[in-house]
Amino acid sequence: MSGPMALEPGGTEQDTLALRLAQAPARGDDRTLALRLPGHVPDPEAVSRLAAALADRIGPAVHPYEVAALLEAEGLTAEQIKQRYGHPNLFSLATALYEQVPRSYPEPPPAADPWRPDTVRCLLRGVLFALPGLAYLLTAPLWHPGRHATAPIVAGLVSWAWGQALGHRAHLRLATGRREAARTLLTGAPLGAALATAAAAPLAGPGPVLLAAAAQSLYLAAAGVLLVLARERLLLAALTPLIAGAAVLPWWEPGTAVRAGLPLLALVATLAATGHVLRGALATPAATAGGTRPRPLWSLPYGLFGLAAGVLVLLEGRHEPYAVIVLTVSMGPAEWLLYRYRGLSVAALRATATPAGFLLRSAAVLAGCLGAYLLPLLPAAWLTGAAPAPLLLLAATLWTALLLQAFGTAWPPAVICLAAAAVAGLAPTLRPPSGPALLPLCCAAAVLALVTYALLLLGRPARHV
């Protein structure tokens, strides 16, 4: 005697017990005896109601077993399945539901943007880049910076280059721990201020010009520490004397003591804030795992880029001083757009299936972010009376170079910007083209090279994983 066994649950053979005689029957003689077992008849209406209630969770299933797991999670017992829905077991009901509900595979919910920028912080950083200029507005009658600009400019270039390299090195140390980054800044910031002051000393001579260059170098070193350690609001509070003094200048002549005292008060407040932040960072526990100390050579291209960017901005400021203010304030939105580029690139990577498709989307993201940065500079240039083309080309050069640096590619943008700065700086010694026309040409060539390199590098999906 033998009985058929179902390979899949829920078949109709479970309702029948087949008994076959062991003796071979004669031709035409069927000696199989079938006994129909009592059972429940499926209730289509009840099954349909259950399918409608669970359609959103049954639709994505790829096998009836997934529906069976869902029914178990809903707490359906074997007795309920038989009495309420008329099916002999869980798998029979799951198969019926799987066949009744059409397959539907909804898109997964959008993932959170890992590069979502802090809008307030980025805008605040742009304002902080420009606020120190109020010190020159207050102290201009005391030392006539227009006639003694060489020393502060040289000190500023050295501070800018040193600050870029030091900031990169400190961020590398932040990956190890806040204490390690603070130690790097505590050593590097005073050294950078001393080097900048020493570079300006032969050009300034003794007197107020050298003091102004030294104060500028100290401030840039201290402010760089606060910005690296993300204490922008504290730096803004330290600069409130400058803001207050500049705000009353149109209506009141403060006098020599106030003109000199307010910038000095702001400098002292900045230095005090920097010391307080460094002391707190140094008090944090040291990193348990000793990370590898970054080599100084790793930060060299960032310093060279800072020097090149300072020279390019200086050359633009000789012809359009107000354009420099616009460019300085725009560094805040520029940083915000760097974050947005990375977030949009990750979204483009999720939305494409081929390298060619991602390259097209990456080019569109790059064009959109660069255009969003340059478009507001156009009315700003008209309002300040600056020529739009040099400002926009210089801004595009700096932003694209910063974008490549954000992805860890430092030497190509540094070399390209250094070449542009070197050629534009030699304008007085060159024949045509010379003068104001040379800087836009150099920036245009730099932008073309930087954008091409960015497309080749950042158009690869591997750079955004």
C-alpha positions in Angstrom: 0.0 0.0 0.0 1.3 3.4 -0.9 0.1 7.0 -0.7 1.1 10.1 -2.8 3.1 12.8 -0.9 2.8 16.4 -1.9 6.0 18.2 -2.7 4.4 21.6 -2.2 2.0 22.3 0.7 -1.6 23.2 -0.1 -2.3 20.7 -2.9 -5.6 19.0 -3.4 -4.1 15.6 -2.7 -4.3 16.5 1.0 -8.0 16.0 0.8 -7.8 12.5 -0.6 -6.2 9.3 0.8 -5.4 6.9 -2.1 -5.1 3.2 -1.3 -3.7 1.0 -4.1 -3.7 -2.8 -3.9 -0.3 -4.4 -4.0 -1.4 -7.1 -6.5 -1.1 -6.1 -10.2 -4.6 -5.6 -11.6 -5.8 -7.1 -14.7 -6.2 -4.9 -17.9 -9.0 -2.5 -17.4 -9.4 -3.3 -13.8 -8.8 -0.3 -11.5 -8.2 -1.5 -7.9 -7.5 1.9 -6.4 -9.8 2.9 -3.6 -10.1 6.7 -3.0 -11.4 8.0 0.3 -12.3 11.7 0.4 -11.4 13.1 3.8 -13.7 15.7 5.4 -12.4 19.3 5.2 -13.3 22.9 4.8 -14.2 24.6 1.5 -12.1 27.8 0.9 -14.1 31.0 1.4 -13.2 33.3 -1.5 -14.8 36.4 0.0 -12.8 36.1 3.3 -9.6 35.4 1.4 -10.2 38.5 -0.8 -10.8 40.7 2.2 -7.5 39.4 3.7 -5.7 40.0 0.4 -7.0 43.6 0.2 -5.9 44.3 3.8 -2.4 42.9 3.2 -1.9 43.9 -0.4 0.8 46.4 0.2 2.9 43.8 2.0 2.0 40.8 -0.2 2.7 42.6 -3.5 6.5 42.8 -3.0 6.7 39.0 -2.1 8.6 36.8 -4.5 7.4 33.5 -3.1 4.4 32.1 -1.2 6.7 31.3 1.7 7.2 35.1 2.3 3.4 35.4 2.5 3.3 32.5 4.9 5.9 34.3 7.1 3.7 37.4 7.0 0.6 35.5 8.1 2.5 34.0 11.0 3.7 37.4 12.0 0.0 38.5 11.9 -0.8 35.9 14.5 -3.0 33.6 12.4 -3.4 30.1 13.9 -4.1 26.9 12.1 -7.6 26.8 13.6 -8.4 30.3 12.4 -7.1 29.5 8.9 -9.4 26.5 8.7 -12.5 28.0 10.2 -12.3 31.6 8.9 -10.8 31.1 5.4 -11.5 27.4 4.7 -7.9 26.5 3.9 -6.4 23.3 5.4 -3.1 25.0 6.5 -1.0 28.1 6.4 0.8 27.3 3.2 -2.4 26.8 1.3 -3.8 30.2 2.3 -0.4 31.8 1.6 -0.4 30.4 -1.9 -3.9 31.6 -2.6 -3.0 35.1 -1.4 0.2 35.1 -3.4 -1.7 34.2 -6.6 -4.5 36.7 -6.0 -2.4 39.8 -5.3 -0.5 41.3 -8.3 3.2 41.7 -7.9 4.4 45.2 -7.1 7.9 46.3 -6.2 7.9 49.8 -4.8 11.0 52.0 -4.9 12.9 52.1 -1.6 12.5 55.2 0.4 15.1 57.9 -0.4 18.2 57.6 1.7 19.4 60.4 3.9 22.0 62.7 2.3 25.3 62.0 4.0 26.7 65.3 2.8 23.8 67.6 3.9 25.5 71.0 4.6 25.0 73.2 7.6 23.6 76.3 5.8 23.9 78.7 8.7 27.5 77.6 9.4 28.5 78.0 5.8 27.0 81.5 5.5 28.6 82.5 8.8 32.0 81.4 7.6 31.6 83.6 4.5 30.8 86.6 6.7 33.7 85.8 9.0 36.1 85.8 6.1 35.2 89.4 5.3 34.7 91.0 8.7 38.4 91.5 9.5 38.5 94.0 6.7 36.6 96.4 9.1 39.9 96.7 11.0 41.5 98.4 8.0 38.5 100.7 7.7 38.9 101.8 11.3 42.7 102.1 11.4 43.3 103.6 7.9 43.8 107.2 9.2 46.4 106.0 11.6 48.9 104.3 9.3 47.6 105.0 5.7 47.6 101.5 4.3 47.3 102.7 0.8 50.9 104.0 0.9 52.2 101.1 3.0 50.3 98.2 1.6 53.3 96.0 0.5 54.2 94.7 4.0 50.6 93.7 5.0 50.1 92.1 1.6 53.3 90.0 1.9 52.3 89.0 5.4 48.9 88.1 4.3 50.2 85.9 1.4 52.4 84.0 3.8 49.7 83.7 6.4 47.2 82.5 3.7 49.6 79.8 2.4 50.7 78.7 5.8 47.1 78.6 7.1 45.9 76.4 4.2 48.7 73.9 4.8 48.2 74.0 8.6 44.4 73.6 8.3 44.8 70.5 6.1 47.3 69.0 8.5 45.0 69.7 11.5 42.0 68.1 9.7 44.1 65.0 9.1 45.0 64.9 12.8 41.3 65.4 13.7 40.7 61.9 12.3 42.9 60.6 15.1 41.5 62.8 17.8 40.7 66.4 18.8 43.6 66.5 21.2 46.0 65.6 18.4 44.6 68.3 16.2 44.9 70.9 18.9 48.5 70.0 19.5 49.2 70.5 15.8 47.5 73.9 15.8 49.2 75.0 19.0 52.6 74.4 17.4 51.8 75.6 13.9 49.7 78.7 14.4 52.3 80.8 16.3 55.0 79.6 13.9 52.9 80.8 11.0 52.3 84.2 12.6 56.0 84.6 13.3 57.0 83.7 9.7 54.4 86.1 8.2 55.6 89.0 10.5 59.3 88.2 9.6 58.5 88.3 5.9 56.8 91.7 6.3 59.5 93.3 8.6 62.0 94.2 5.8 59.3 96.0 3.9 57.6 97.7 6.8 60.4 99.0 9.0 59.8 100.0 12.6 56.6 101.7 13.4 52.8 101.3 13.0 53.1 99.5 9.7 55.1 96.6 11.3 52.6 96.6 14.2 49.7 96.3 11.7 51.4 93.5 9.9 52.1 91.6 13.1 48.5 92.1 14.4 47.2 90.9 11.0 49.4 87.8 11.2 48.3 87.0 14.8 44.7 87.4 14.0 44.8 85.2 10.9 46.6 82.5 12.9 44.1 82.6 15.7 41.1 82.8 13.5 42.4 79.8 11.5 42.5 77.7 14.7 38.9 78.6 15.6 37.6 77.8 12.1 39.4 74.5 12.0 37.9 73.5 15.3 34.4 74.7 14.2 34.0 77.6 16.7 32.7 80.1 14.2 30.2 81.7 16.6 32.9 82.3 19.2 35.0 84.1 16.5 32.0 86.2 15.6 31.6 87.2 19.2 35.2 88.2 19.4 34.8 90.5 16.4 31.9 92.4 17.8 34.1 95.4 18.7 35.0 95.8 15.0 31.3 95.5 13.9 30.3 98.1 16.5 33.0 100.5 15.5 32.4 100.3 11.8 28.7 100.7 12.3 29.0 104.2 13.8 31.6 105.6 11.4 29.1 107.2 9.0 27.7 109.3 11.9 30.5 109.7 14.4 34.2 110.3 14.3 35.5 108.0 17.1 39.0 109.5 17.3 42.5 108.0 17.4 42.1 106.1 20.7 38.8 104.4 19.7 40.1 103.7 16.1 43.1 101.9 17.5 41.5 100.4 20.6 38.6 98.6 19.0 40.7 96.5 16.6 43.1 95.8 19.4 40.2 94.7 21.6 39.0 92.4 18.9 42.5 90.9 18.5 42.8 90.3 22.2 39.4 88.7 22.3 40.2 86.5 19.4 43.5 85.4 21.0 41.7 84.7 24.3 39.0 82.7 22.6 41.6 80.7 20.7 43.5 79.9 23.9 40.3 78.8 25.6 39.4 76.5 22.8 42.8 75.0 22.6 42.9 74.4 26.3 39.6 72.6 26.2 40.7 70.5 23.2 44.0 69.6 24.9 42.1 68.5 28.0 40.3 65.8 26.1 41.6 62.2 26.4 44.3 61.2 24.0 43.4 58.8 21.2 43.7 55.2 22.3 44.9 54.0 18.9 48.0 55.8 17.8 47.3 57.0 14.3 50.1 57.6 11.8 51.3 61.1 11.8 50.7 62.7 8.4 53.8 63.7 6.5 54.4 67.5 5.9 54.6 66.8 2.2 51.0 65.8 2.2 50.0 69.4 3.1 52.4 71.1 0.8 50.1 71.4 -2.3 47.4 72.9 -0.1 49.8 75.6 1.0 50.9 76.2 -2.6 47.3 76.6 -3.6 46.8 79.1 -0.8 49.7 81.1 -2.1 48.4 81.0 -5.7 44.9 81.9 -4.7 46.2 84.8 -2.7 48.2 86.1 -5.7 45.3 85.8 -8.0 43.0 87.6 -5.6 45.6 90.3 -5.1 45.9 90.9 -8.9 42.2 91.2 -9.1 42.1 93.6 -6.2 44.6 95.9 -7.8 42.0 96.8 -10.5 38.7 96.0 -8.7 39.1 96.2 -4.9 35.4 95.8 -4.2 35.4 92.6 -6.2 37.7 91.1 -3.6 35.1 91.8 -0.9 32.4 90.1 -3.0 34.7 87.1 -3.6 35.6 86.9 0.0 31.9 86.8 1.2 31.1 84.3 -1.5 33.4 81.7 0.0 30.6 80.8 2.4 28.1 79.8 -0.3 31.0 78.2 -2.2 31.6 75.8 0.7 27.9 75.1 0.9 27.9 74.2 -2.8 30.8 71.8 -2.3 28.7 69.9 0.1 25.8 69.9 -2.3 27.9 68.7 -5.1 28.9 65.6 -3.1 25.3 64.9 -2.0 24.0 65.3 -5.5 26.7 63.1 -6.9 25.8 60.3 -4.5 22.1 60.7 -5.5 23.2 60.5 -9.2 25.2 57.3 -8.4 22.1 55.7 -7.0 19.9 56.7 -9.9 22.2 55.4 -12.7 23.1 51.9 -13.8 25.9 52.5 -16.3 29.2 54.5 -16.1 28.2 56.6 -19.2 24.9 57.5 -17.5 26.7 58.6 -14.4 29.2 60.6 -16.3 26.4 62.6 -17.9 24.7 63.1 -14.6 28.0 64.1 -13.0 28.6 66.7 -15.7 25.1 68.1 -15.1 25.7 68.3 -11.3 29.1 70.0 -11.8 27.5 72.5 -14.3 24.6 73.2 -11.9 26.7 73.8 -8.8 29.2 75.9 -10.6 26.4 78.0 -12.2 24.7 78.3 -8.9 27.9 79.8 -7.4 28.6 82.2 -10.3 25.1 83.4 -11.0 24.7 85.6 -7.8 28.2 87.1 -8.4 27.0 88.7 -11.6 24.6 91.3 -10.0 27.1 91.7 -7.2 29.7 92.7 -9.7 27.4 95.2 -11.3 26.5 96.7 -7.9 30.1 97.2 -7.0 31.1 98.5 -10.5 33.5 95.6 -11.1 34.0 94.0 -14.5 32.0 90.7 -14.4 34.2 88.6 -16.5 37.4 88.7 -14.4 35.5 88.2 -11.2 33.5 85.2 -12.5 36.5 83.5 -14.1 38.5 83.9 -10.9 35.6 82.6 -8.8 35.2 79.6 -11.1 38.9 78.9 -10.8 38.9 78.9 -7.0 35.7 76.9 -6.6 36.8 74.2 -9.0 40.2 73.9 -7.4 38.5 73.6 -4.0 36.2 70.9 -5.3 39.1 68.8 -6.4 40.8 69.4 -3.0 37.6 68.2 -1.3 38.1 64.9 -3.0 41.7 64.6 -1.9 43.2 65.7 -5.2 45.6 68.5 -4.3 48.6 68.6 -6.7 46.8 69.2 -10.0 44.7 72.2 -8.8 47.8 73.6 -7.0 50.0 73.4 -10.1 47.3 74.8 -12.4 46.6 77.8 -10.1 50.3 78.4 -9.5 50.9 78.5 -13.3 48.0 81.0 -13.7 49.2 83.2 -10.9 52.8 83.1 -12.2 51.8 84.1 -15.7 49.3 86.8 -14.5 51.9 88.2 -12.1 54.4 88.7 -14.8 52.1 91.1 -16.7 54.2 94.2 -16.2 57.2 92.5 -17.8 55.3 91.0 -20.8 54.3 92.5 -24.1 50.8 91.8 -25.3 48.6 90.7 -23.8 49.4 92.7 -20.7 47.6 94.7 -18.0 44.1 93.9 -16.9 43.4 91.6 -19.8 46.0 89.0 -18.8 44.3 87.9 -15.5 41.0 86.9 -17.2 42.9 85.0 -19.9 44.9 83.1 -17.3 41.8 82.3 -15.2 39.9 81.1 -18.3 42.7 78.7 -19.2 42.9 77.5 -15.6 39.1 77.0 -15.4 39.2 75.0 -18.7 41.9 72.8 -17.3 40.3 72.3 -13.9 36.8 71.6 -15.2 38.2 69.0 -17.7 40.2 67.3 -15.0 37.2 67.4 -12.7 35.0 65.7 -15.3 37.6 63.0 -16.0 38.2 62.3 -12.3 34.8 62.9 -10.7 32.9 61.4 -13.5 33.9 57.9 -12.3 31.5 56.2 -9.9 34.4 54.9 -7.7 35.2 58.5 -6.5 31.8 58.8 -4.9 31.6 55.4 -3.1 
